[in-house]
Amino acid sequence: MATIGLALGAGGARGLAHIHALEAFDELGLKPALIAGTSMGALIGAAYCAGMSGREIREWVIGTVNDRFRLIGDVFKVRPNSVKSFLADGGPRIGEFNLEAILTVFLPRTIPETFEALTIPLRVVTTDYYACASAVFDTGLLRPPLAASAAMPAVFLPVKIGNRYHIDGSSTDPCPLGQIQGRADHAIAVDVSGGPGGEPGIKPGKIDAMYAASQMMQATIARAQAAAFPKTVLMRPPVADYRPLDFLKAAEILEKTASLGEQVKRAIAGLCEQDSD
């Protein structure tokens, strides 16, 4: 039987739309041959590759990040365990958190320590800061690359892996469809970068302009990747109205992007028809 690789792109809370793609595979009784993920795509991909179903990931998200009071309680669990570790992380600062520590609280317990313990192969994309290039991890410890892949600049601290510092993979490869080429018979990718929302006649605020500029950059890179691999089935769910940190709108995002599931099922059916011809 032909195999399908799945690429899940970066986008913060927008990436919750990826859950629909995973549920589509589950409803068809299929599994991707491998998953490549950047940032939120890597985190959700890791949960699925660890054996969670799309529905279980949905329930975990709604029960964790969509509950304001539980979210606040979990955040307070992520505190330096000593003055020494606090200073080692950079001491007092505004807007930079240790994502490795945060993931110890927020990641589902089913996610193992290593890539080798996953049931589906996973490729995690980060950005090597000083190399100004993507880095790909698929062996060894799992959590450091996951944290690095989602380490949004100015929000999270860079992550040191070996002797290199890494930041959010979206800076260089926001939708890693290149990472599944040649590793499966077919490729499906979900790009959750998006441009600015709102009315064209309304002047954007500083924060909105900052978010939109980043999303425009990511969308440009994703388009270039798609042009390089035209046989990839590329999906773009409607996520432009949401910011990367809109996790408290998880239920709303999932509702608005529900059509993605049917799109993925149709795409899989079409690929299967190609193989039968």
C-alpha positions as CSV (number, residue, x, y, z in Angstrom):
1,M,0.0,0.0,0.0
2,A,1.2,3.5,-0.8
3,T,2.5,5.6,2.1
4,I,1.7,9.2,3.0
5,G,4.0,11.7,4.8
6,L,2.5,14.5,6.7
7,A,4.0,17.9,7.3
8,L,2.6,20.1,10.1
9,G,3.5,23.8,10.0
10,A,4.2,26.4,12.6
11,G,1.7,29.0,13.9
12,G,1.3,28.8,17.6
13,A,-2.4,28.5,18.5
14,R,-3.2,28.4,14.8
15,G,-1.5,25.1,14.7
16,L,-4.3,23.5,16.7
17,A,-6.0,23.1,13.3
18,H,-3.6,20.3,12.7
19,I,-5.8,18.1,15.0
20,H,-8.4,17.9,12.2
21,A,-5.8,16.4,9.8
22,L,-4.9,13.7,12.4
23,E,-8.5,12.9,13.1
24,A,-9.0,12.5,9.3
25,F,-6.3,9.8,9.2
26,D,-7.9,8.1,12.2
27,E,-11.4,8.1,10.7
28,L,-10.0,6.4,7.6
29,G,-8.1,3.9,9.7
30,L,-4.8,5.0,8.3
31,K,-1.5,6.4,9.8
32,P,1.1,8.6,8.2
33,A,4.3,6.9,7.3
34,L,6.1,9.8,9.1
35,I,5.4,13.3,10.3
36,A,7.6,16.4,10.0
37,G,6.7,19.3,12.2
38,T,7.8,22.8,13.0
39,S,6.9,24.6,16.3
40,M,3.3,23.7,17.2
41,G,3.3,21.2,14.3
42,A,6.1,19.4,16.0
43,L,4.4,19.4,19.4
44,I,1.1,18.1,18.1
45,G,3.0,15.7,15.8
46,A,5.0,14.3,18.7
47,A,1.8,13.5,20.6
48,Y,0.3,11.7,17.6
49,C,3.6,9.8,16.9
50,A,3.6,8.8,20.6
51,G,0.3,6.9,20.1
52,M,-2.3,9.5,21.0
53,S,-5.3,9.6,18.6
54,G,-6.4,12.9,17.1
55,R,-9.5,12.9,19.4
56,E,-7.3,12.3,22.5
57,I,-5.1,15.3,21.5
58,R,-8.2,17.4,21.0
59,E,-9.5,16.5,24.5
60,W,-6.1,17.1,26.0
61,V,-5.9,20.6,24.4
62,I,-9.5,21.6,25.4
63,G,-8.9,20.3,28.9
64,T,-5.5,22.0,29.3
65,V,-5.1,25.3,27.3
66,N,-8.7,26.2,26.8
67,D,-9.4,26.2,30.6
68,R,-8.2,29.7,31.8
69,F,-8.0,28.7,35.5
70,R,-6.2,25.4,34.9
71,L,-3.8,27.2,32.5
72,I,-3.0,29.8,35.2
73,G,-2.5,27.1,37.8
74,D,-0.1,25.1,35.5
75,V,1.9,28.2,34.7
76,F,2.5,28.8,38.4
77,K,4.0,25.2,38.5
78,V,6.8,26.4,36.1
79,R,9.0,28.2,38.5
80,P,12.8,28.0,39.0
81,N,13.6,25.5,41.7
82,S,16.4,27.6,43.1
83,V,18.0,31.1,42.8
84,K,20.9,29.5,41.0
85,S,18.7,28.0,38.3
86,F,16.8,31.3,38.0
87,L,20.1,33.2,37.4
88,A,21.3,30.6,35.0
89,D,18.2,31.2,32.9
90,G,19.0,34.9,32.8
91,G,17.5,36.2,36.0
92,P,14.7,38.9,36.0
93,R,13.4,39.5,32.5
94,I,10.2,40.4,30.7
95,G,8.7,38.1,28.1
96,E,11.3,35.3,27.9
97,F,10.5,32.0,29.5
98,N,12.2,28.7,29.6
99,L,10.1,26.6,27.2
100,E,11.9,23.3,28.2
101,A,10.7,23.8,31.7
102,I,7.2,24.7,30.5
103,L,6.9,21.6,28.4
104,T,7.6,19.4,31.4
105,V,4.3,20.6,32.7
106,F,2.2,21.0,29.6
107,L,3.2,18.1,27.3
108,P,1.1,14.9,27.6
109,R,2.7,12.3,29.8
110,T,2.4,9.8,26.9
111,I,5.2,11.6,25.0
112,P,8.4,9.5,25.6
113,E,11.9,10.8,26.3
114,T,13.4,9.8,22.9
115,F,12.6,9.8,19.2
116,E,13.3,6.1,19.1
117,A,10.4,5.3,21.5
118,L,7.8,6.9,19.1
119,T,5.5,4.6,17.2
120,I,5.6,6.8,14.0
121,P,8.8,8.4,12.8
122,L,9.0,12.1,13.6
123,R,11.3,14.9,12.2
124,V,11.5,18.1,14.2
125,V,12.6,21.3,12.6
126,T,14.4,24.1,14.5
127,T,16.5,27.1,13.5
128,D,20.2,27.0,14.3
129,Y,20.6,30.6,15.4
130,Y,24.2,31.2,14.5
131,A,24.1,29.0,11.3
132,C,21.0,31.0,10.2
133,A,19.7,27.7,8.9
134,S,17.2,24.9,9.7
135,A,18.3,22.0,11.7
136,V,16.4,18.7,11.7
137,F,16.2,16.2,14.6
138,D,14.9,12.6,14.4
139,T,17.1,10.7,16.9
140,G,18.1,11.0,20.6
141,L,16.3,13.1,23.2
142,L,13.0,14.4,22.1
143,R,12.1,17.3,24.4
144,P,15.0,19.6,23.7
145,P,14.3,19.7,20.0
146,L,10.6,20.1,20.6
147,A,11.3,23.1,22.9
148,A,13.7,24.6,20.4
149,S,11.3,24.2,17.5
150,A,8.7,26.2,19.3
151,A,11.0,28.8,21.0
152,M,9.4,31.9,19.7
153,P,11.9,34.8,19.9
154,A,11.1,37.5,22.6
155,V,8.7,35.0,24.2
156,F,10.9,32.0,24.9
157,L,14.6,31.6,25.6
158,P,16.8,30.0,22.9
159,V,17.4,26.3,23.6
160,K,20.9,24.9,23.7
161,I,21.3,21.4,22.1
162,G,24.9,20.2,22.2
163,N,27.0,23.3,21.7
164,R,24.5,25.1,19.4
165,Y,21.6,27.5,20.2
166,H,18.3,27.0,18.5
167,I,15.2,29.1,18.1
168,D,11.7,28.6,16.6
169,G,11.9,26.6,13.4
170,S,9.4,28.9,11.7
171,S,12.2,31.4,11.1
172,T,13.6,29.2,8.4
173,D,11.1,26.4,7.6
174,P,7.6,27.2,8.8
175,C,5.9,24.3,6.9
176,P,8.5,21.5,6.6
177,L,7.1,19.8,3.5
178,G,10.6,19.3,2.2
179,Q,11.3,17.0,5.1
180,I,8.9,14.3,3.9
181,Q,9.9,14.3,0.3
182,G,11.3,10.9,-0.8
183,R,10.5,9.4,2.5
184,A,6.9,8.4,1.5
185,D,5.0,7.8,-1.7
186,H,2.9,10.9,-1.2
187,A,3.1,14.1,0.7
188,I,0.4,16.2,2.5
189,A,1.2,19.4,4.2
190,V,-0.8,21.8,6.4
191,D,0.4,25.4,6.4
192,V,-1.1,27.5,9.3
193,S,0.8,30.7,8.7
194,G,-1.5,33.5,7.7
195,G,-1.6,37.2,6.8
196,P,-3.2,40.0,8.7
197,G,-6.9,39.8,9.5
198,G,-9.3,42.8,9.8
199,E,-10.6,45.5,7.5
200,P,-8.2,47.0,4.8
201,G,-9.2,50.5,5.7
202,I,-8.3,50.2,9.4
203,K,-4.7,51.1,10.5
204,P,-3.1,48.1,12.3
205,G,-1.8,48.5,15.8
206,K,1.9,47.9,16.7
207,I,1.3,44.4,18.1
208,D,-0.9,43.4,15.2
209,A,1.7,44.6,12.7
210,M,4.5,42.7,14.5
211,Y,2.5,39.5,14.4
212,A,1.4,40.0,10.8
213,A,5.0,40.7,9.6
214,S,6.2,37.4,11.1
215,Q,3.2,35.5,9.5
216,M,3.9,37.2,6.1
217,M,7.5,36.0,6.2
218,Q,6.4,32.5,7.1
219,A,3.8,32.4,4.3
220,T,6.4,33.5,1.8
221,I,8.8,30.8,2.8
222,A,6.0,28.2,2.7
223,R,5.0,29.3,-0.8
224,A,8.6,28.9,-2.0
225,Q,8.7,25.4,-0.5
226,A,5.4,24.5,-2.1
227,A,6.7,25.7,-5.5
228,A,9.8,23.5,-5.1
229,F,7.6,20.4,-4.4
230,P,4.5,20.9,-6.6
231,K,3.2,17.4,-6.1
232,T,2.7,18.0,-2.4
233,V,-1.0,18.4,-1.4
234,L,-0.9,21.7,0.5
235,M,-3.7,22.7,2.8
236,R,-4.2,26.2,4.3
237,P,-7.0,26.3,6.9
238,P,-8.7,29.7,7.7
239,V,-6.5,30.9,10.7
240,A,-5.7,34.5,9.7
241,D,-8.0,35.9,12.4
242,Y,-6.0,34.4,15.2
243,R,-2.7,35.3,16.8
244,P,0.0,32.7,17.7
245,L,-0.7,33.0,21.4
246,D,-4.5,32.8,21.2
247,F,-4.6,29.5,23.1
248,L,-7.6,30.5,25.1
249,K,-9.5,30.5,21.9
250,A,-8.7,26.8,21.2
251,A,-12.3,25.7,20.9
252,E,-13.1,28.5,18.6
253,I,-10.1,27.8,16.4
254,L,-11.0,24.1,16.2
255,E,-14.6,25.0,15.3
256,K,-13.6,27.5,12.6
257,T,-11.1,25.1,10.9
258,A,-13.3,22.0,11.1
259,S,-13.5,21.8,7.3
260,L,-9.8,20.8,7.2
261,G,-10.7,17.3,8.2
262,E,-12.9,16.7,5.2
263,Q,-10.3,18.3,2.9
264,V,-7.6,15.9,4.2
265,K,-9.9,12.9,3.7
266,R,-10.6,13.9,0.2
267,A,-6.9,14.4,-0.5
268,I,-6.1,11.0,0.8
269,A,-8.9,9.4,-1.3
270,G,-7.5,11.1,-4.3
271,L,-4.0,9.9,-3.7
272,C,-5.3,6.4,-3.2
273,E,-7.2,6.6,-6.6
274,Q,-3.9,7.6,-8.3
275,D,-2.3,4.5,-7.0
276,S,-5.1,2.3,-8.2
277,D,-5.0,3.7,-11.8
